[in-house]
Amino acid sequence: MLSFTEVQRTRDETIGDTVCISGSQMKRVKCGTLKSTNWRGNIESQNGDKQYFTNMRQASYSEVPGDSGGPIFYGETAIGVHSADTGVYTHISEIKDYFNIDSIFTGN
């Protein structure tokens, strides 16, 4: 079971950082490296609709269909949420801003 004790700040991310995904369909942890902090492009939903996204992250980890929404992390640090089948994810700071969350509680 994953347990996070820290949340990554954007100023602490660097191209080449290790990032990992725990996908519900993959049923294991796979890691890769951060390739871009400003990925932009269309992401297609399961029903075929496309939506254009900006300010996303892209990493070299691999995933399988159905892993969207899985946590992106390294060690005990929460980094983001997986969004698309090309190693694209939303940084945790964007999630906090979008949902107007003041704090993300981690640990026990």
N, C-alpha and C positions, 0 to 999 in steps of 0.2 A: 504494500500500500504506500502511495506517495504521501509525503508530509513535507510541506514547505515552511521554511522559517524566515524567508527573505523574498522580497519582490524587487526585480531588477529595475533600475532607473535607466532611462534612455541614454543618459550621459555615460553610463557604465558599459554600453554595448560597443563592440568593435568587430569590424569585418574579420572573419576567421575564428570568432568565438565558437566554442562547442555548444550546440543546442540539441536537445533530445525530445522525442515525442513518445507518448504512451497512448497508442491508439486502441480503441475498443474492438475494432475488427482485426487488427494486426496481432493483438494479444501479447505484445512484448514491447520492450523499449528499443528504439533505434535512434542513433545519434548521427549528426552531420555537423557542418560548419555554416555559420552565417555568411551569406554571399552578398546580400544587399539590404540596406536599411530604408530604401525608398522604391520598393517594387510597386509598379502600377500596371493595371491591365484588367481585362474582363475575367470574371469568374462565373462559370456556368453552373446553375443549380440542377438538381436531379430532374426537374421538369423541363429543362432546356432553356429557361430564362437566363439572360446574361446581365450582369451588373458590373459597372466599372468601379474599381477601387484604386485608391492612392495611399501613399504612406504606409504600405505594408512591408513586411520583412520576407526575405526568401532565403532558404537554407538548403543544404544538400542532403538532408535526411530523406528517406523514402517512406512512403505510407501506402495504404490500400484504401479503396473506396469505402466510405463509412467512418473514416477516422476523423472527419471534421468535428471540431469542438473539443478535440483532445488537448491535454495540456502540453505546452512547450516549456521546458525547464532544463536546468543543469544542476546536478546535485540537489541541494535543498532550496534553490532559487527559482521562483516562478518567473517565467519570461513572457509567455503569451498563450494564445489559443490557435490551434491549427485551423486553417480556412480552406485550403484548396490542395488538389492532388499534385501540385508542382513544388511542394516544400514551402508554400506561402502561409504565413501566419500573421495574426494581429498582435502587436506588442501590448503587453499588459497595461501600459500607461494609457493607450487608446481605449481600452475596455473600461478602465476606471473613469476616464473622462466621459465616454459615451453614456455610461449608466449613472454618472454623477455619484460615484462611490468615493467617500472620503478616505476610507481605509480598507485594506484587505487584511483580514486577520489570518494569521498563519500559525502553525504549530498546534499544540493541544490547548 
